[in-house]
C-alpha cells in the first residue's frame, strides 16, 4: 500500500483560517483541478489550479495541488515551495505537511521531516500514509521504540497494509525482539504471498531463532518470487 506513495489531490475545505474563506468559484476550480490531477492530466490541472488561485491567492488546497503537480513533474524545489506556502496559509493542511515531510525525508532532513509529519497527524490522526512516513523517519533516526509505536498505530488504522506489518517487524528485529516480530511477518506473507521481501524477513527471523528448516522454507519462497534477490541467495547458501 505504501511502497509507492499516492499523491491524493486536495479536494475539500476542512476549516477556515482567520480570514475570508475562499470563494465558491475558487473552490469549484480547485475541485476541477483535483479531478484532472487524479486523471493524470497535469497541464489541465495546473491551469485550473492557477485559475482557482486567481480568485483566492491564499487558497491552501489549491496551493497543495500545485505542489502535487510540481512533484509529479519532478520539480522538488517547486513542490516544496508550494507545500510550505499552503502550510503558512493554513497550518492544518495535512496533505501539504505529509508531502513536505516526504521531500524532507528524500533530502535526509530527518528532524524537519519528523516535525511536519507530526503536524499532519495532529490534524488527522487517521492519516495512514503520514503515519507510515513518520514511522520510516523514526526508523531512519534509530528511534526504534518510537518507530515500533508508530507502526503499531499504523497497523490499527490500516490492518491490510503489508508495509505496516513489515515495518513493525523491522522495528522489533532491530531491538532483538525476534520472537515478537514473527506474527507480523507471518501476517505479511499471508497478505502478500508474492512479495519476496516479506519472505526474506521471515526467513531471516527464523534463522536468528535457529529454526533452520522453517528458515529454509521461507527463503526458498523468497527465491521462488525473486530468483535474483541477493540476500535470499546469501542466507540460503549459509544454510547449506
Helices and strands as residue ranges (DSSP letters): H 24-38, H 42-55, H 60-72, H 76-89, H 94-106, H 110-123, H 128-140, H 144-157, H 162-174, H 178-191, H 196-208, H 212-225, H 230-239
